[in-house]
């Protein structure tokens, strides 16, 4: 796995560090964020998505990251789409 740090929340403090990585081998974005509270998790689980069962599988999680990290996520998208650049 070629895990590459893309960025961390610029307003991070001690114990709070939403972070984005790019796994360039698997061509996947890896996100660390704040755990969703039970209300948000229930809302996501209850949302109907065409072609998918309702609920959140045990091997998946709902996380939150701040909107100020959009640019970091864009960089991660570029990194997994073009792993040979940068």
Phi, psi and omega in degrees: 000127178258080182276122182240123177294126178261316179179165180232151179310123182295342179257022184294149176231185179300128176080358180230109185213066173306131188221149178234132175237163171240126172265097187287338176287311181278347183058053181229152175262133180246125185236131171253127180215188178282139177298138176289142175287168183299327180293314180293319179298318178294321179296316178296318181295329183274349182287129178277128178238120182306130177086001181230149175287152176287158178105174179240116180301152183302333182270007178240164181216155173256124178232159178243143171224152183286149180301335181295352180264008181304316179300323179292320178294323176299319178297321179295320177300314178299319183295323181275336176282326181227072184296342181277354180256132173074000000 
